[in-house]
């Protein structure tokens, strides 16, 4: 939980155990983040978190009431509650929208705002299917993202080495040995 900034905790509305586990996880996150921040009261923490009651399509088998969840998160800053059904895709986008609202992130990051962009090939005609180049056609005002299937993310070590060479943070001591300072703290 140390490195997490946003949290989505999901439980099943037809399982009391999953609800209790979600509440335990919430308390652990608050305790961990509060300890790191040196706060004594967890109520003052503002950690973006959405608690999701899944399987809303199984209303007849409901064990955990929505009012019970709202009582649990009452007074907690940065915490919201949404009921959804992943099976029927009900309120799935709402979960992310609420999380992004709480975290004050741009709504464009929400999955509901994404659309698949199909590449078109430049220079191809109806009679000639040769690929001369690839272009993604879109309006200039549209937000755009591309999926590159063969791209490999460099390692953290590579990132650190690149950052070190860009900043030139290595020093030479009086005896000629090189000293390095850590850039990330």
C-alpha positions as CSV (number, residue, x, y, z in Angstrom):
1,X,0.0,0.0,0.0
2,X,3.0,2.3,0.3
3,X,3.3,3.0,-3.4
4,X,-0.5,3.1,-4.2
5,X,-2.1,6.5,-4.9
6,X,-5.6,5.4,-5.8
7,X,-7.6,2.4,-4.6
8,X,-10.6,0.5,-5.9
9,X,-11.9,-2.0,-3.3
10,X,-14.4,-4.5,-4.7
11,X,-16.7,-6.8,-2.7
12,X,-19.7,-8.9,-3.7
13,X,-23.1,-7.8,-2.5
14,X,-24.1,-11.4,-2.0
15,X,-21.1,-12.2,0.3
16,X,-20.6,-10.8,3.8
17,X,-17.1,-12.2,3.9
18,X,-15.9,-10.3,0.8
19,X,-17.4,-7.0,2.3
20,X,-15.6,-7.5,5.6
21,X,-12.4,-8.2,3.7
22,X,-12.8,-5.0,1.7
23,X,-13.3,-3.0,4.9
24,X,-10.2,-4.7,6.4
25,X,-8.2,-3.7,3.4
26,X,-9.5,-0.1,3.6
27,X,-8.5,0.1,7.2
28,X,-5.0,-1.3,6.4
29,X,-4.5,1.2,3.6
30,X,-5.6,4.1,5.9
31,X,-3.3,2.8,8.7
32,X,-0.4,2.4,6.4
33,X,-0.8,5.8,4.7
34,X,-1.4,7.5,8.1
35,X,1.7,5.9,9.6
36,X,3.8,7.1,6.6
37,X,2.4,10.6,6.8
38,X,2.8,10.7,10.6
39,X,-0.9,11.3,11.3
40,X,-2.6,10.2,14.4
41,X,-6.2,10.3,13.0
42,X,-7.1,8.3,9.9
43,X,-10.2,10.5,9.4
44,X,-8.1,13.4,8.1
45,X,-6.5,11.3,5.4
46,X,-7.5,12.1,1.8
47,X,-6.7,9.0,-0.1
48,X,-8.7,8.6,-3.3
49,X,-10.7,5.4,-2.8
50,X,-13.8,3.8,-4.3
51,X,-15.6,0.9,-2.6
52,X,-17.5,-1.1,-5.2
53,X,-20.4,-3.4,-4.5
54,X,-20.3,-5.8,-7.4
55,X,-23.0,-8.2,-8.6
56,X,-25.7,-5.6,-8.5
57,X,-27.6,-7.8,-10.9
58,X,-28.1,-10.3,-8.1
59,X,-30.4,-8.1,-6.1
60,X,-32.4,-11.1,-4.8
61,X,-29.3,-12.6,-3.2
62,X,-28.2,-9.4,-1.6
63,X,-26.6,-9.8,1.9
64,X,-24.8,-6.4,2.2
65,X,-27.1,-3.3,2.1
66,X,-25.9,-0.1,0.5
67,X,-26.7,1.8,3.7
68,X,-24.3,-0.4,5.6
69,X,-21.4,0.6,3.3
70,X,-22.3,4.3,3.4
71,X,-22.1,4.1,7.2
72,X,-18.7,2.6,7.0
73,X,-17.2,5.3,4.8
74,X,-19.2,8.2,6.4
75,X,-16.9,11.1,7.3
76,X,-14.0,9.6,5.3
77,X,-12.5,12.2,2.9
78,X,-11.8,11.0,-0.6
79,X,-13.9,7.9,-0.3
80,X,-16.9,7.0,-2.5
81,X,-19.3,4.1,-2.9
82,X,-20.7,2.7,-6.2
83,X,-22.7,-0.4,-6.9
84,X,-22.0,-2.1,-10.2
85,X,-22.4,-5.3,-12.2
86,X,-19.2,-6.3,-14.1
87,X,-21.2,-9.1,-15.8
88,X,-23.7,-6.7,-17.3
89,X,-21.3,-3.7,-17.5
90,X,-23.4,-1.6,-15.3
91,X,-21.7,1.4,-13.6
92,X,-18.2,0.1,-14.4
93,X,-17.2,3.4,-16.0
94,X,-18.8,5.2,-13.1
95,X,-16.3,3.6,-10.7
96,X,-13.4,5.1,-12.6
97,X,-15.1,8.5,-13.1
98,X,-15.7,8.8,-9.4
99,X,-12.2,7.7,-8.6
100,X,-10.8,10.3,-11.1
101,X,-13.1,13.0,-9.6
102,X,-11.9,12.3,-6.1
103,X,-8.2,12.2,-7.2
104,X,-8.7,15.4,-9.3
105,X,-7.4,13.6,-12.4
106,X,-8.5,14.6,-15.9
107,X,-11.7,12.8,-17.0
108,X,-10.0,12.0,-20.3
109,X,-8.1,9.2,-18.4
110,X,-11.4,7.4,-17.8
111,X,-11.9,4.2,-19.9
112,X,-15.2,5.5,-21.1
113,X,-13.4,8.3,-22.9
114,X,-11.1,6.0,-24.8
115,X,-11.9,4.8,-28.3
116,X,-10.1,2.5,-30.6
117,X,-8.3,4.3,-33.5
118,X,-7.9,2.2,-36.6
119,X,-4.7,2.8,-38.6
120,X,-5.1,3.6,-42.3
121,X,-2.3,3.0,-44.8
122,X,-1.0,5.9,-46.8
123,X,-0.7,5.3,-50.5
124,X,-3.0,2.4,-50.7
125,X,-5.7,2.5,-53.3
126,X,-8.6,0.2,-53.9
127,X,-6.7,-1.6,-56.7
128,X,-3.3,-1.6,-55.0
129,X,-3.0,-2.9,-51.4
130,X,0.7,-2.1,-51.0
131,X,1.6,-0.6,-47.6
132,X,3.7,2.5,-48.2
133,X,3.3,4.1,-44.8
134,X,0.9,4.1,-41.9
135,X,-1.1,7.0,-40.5
136,X,-3.7,7.4,-37.8
137,X,-6.3,9.8,-39.1
138,X,-8.2,11.8,-36.6
139,X,-9.5,15.3,-36.0
140,X,-6.9,17.6,-34.5
141,X,-9.2,18.2,-31.5
142,X,-9.6,14.5,-30.6
143,X,-7.5,13.0,-27.8
144,X,-5.6,10.1,-29.2
145,X,-3.8,7.1,-28.0
146,X,-1.9,4.4,-29.8
147,X,-1.2,0.7,-29.0
148,X,2.2,-0.4,-30.1
149,X,2.3,-4.2,-29.5
150,X,6.0,-4.7,-29.8
151,X,7.2,-1.9,-27.6
152,X,9.3,-2.9,-24.6
153,X,9.5,-0.7,-21.4
154,X,13.1,-0.1,-20.3
155,X,14.1,-1.3,-16.9
156,X,14.2,1.0,-13.9
157,X,18.0,0.7,-14.0
158,X,18.0,2.1,-17.5
159,X,15.8,5.0,-16.4
160,X,18.2,5.8,-13.5
161,X,21.3,5.6,-15.8
162,X,19.6,7.9,-18.3
163,X,18.6,10.4,-15.6
164,X,22.1,10.3,-14.2
165,X,23.8,11.1,-17.5
166,X,21.3,13.8,-18.3
167,X,21.8,15.7,-15.1
168,X,25.6,15.1,-14.9
169,X,25.4,14.6,-11.1
170,X,28.6,12.7,-10.8
171,X,31.5,14.5,-9.1
172,X,35.2,13.8,-9.0
173,X,36.7,13.9,-5.6
174,X,40.2,15.3,-4.9
175,X,41.8,11.9,-5.1
176,X,40.4,11.3,-8.6
177,X,37.6,8.9,-7.6
178,X,34.1,9.5,-8.9
179,X,31.3,10.1,-6.5
180,X,27.7,9.6,-7.4
181,X,24.6,11.2,-5.7
182,X,21.3,9.4,-5.8
183,X,18.8,11.4,-7.8
184,X,15.7,9.7,-6.5
185,X,15.0,9.9,-2.8
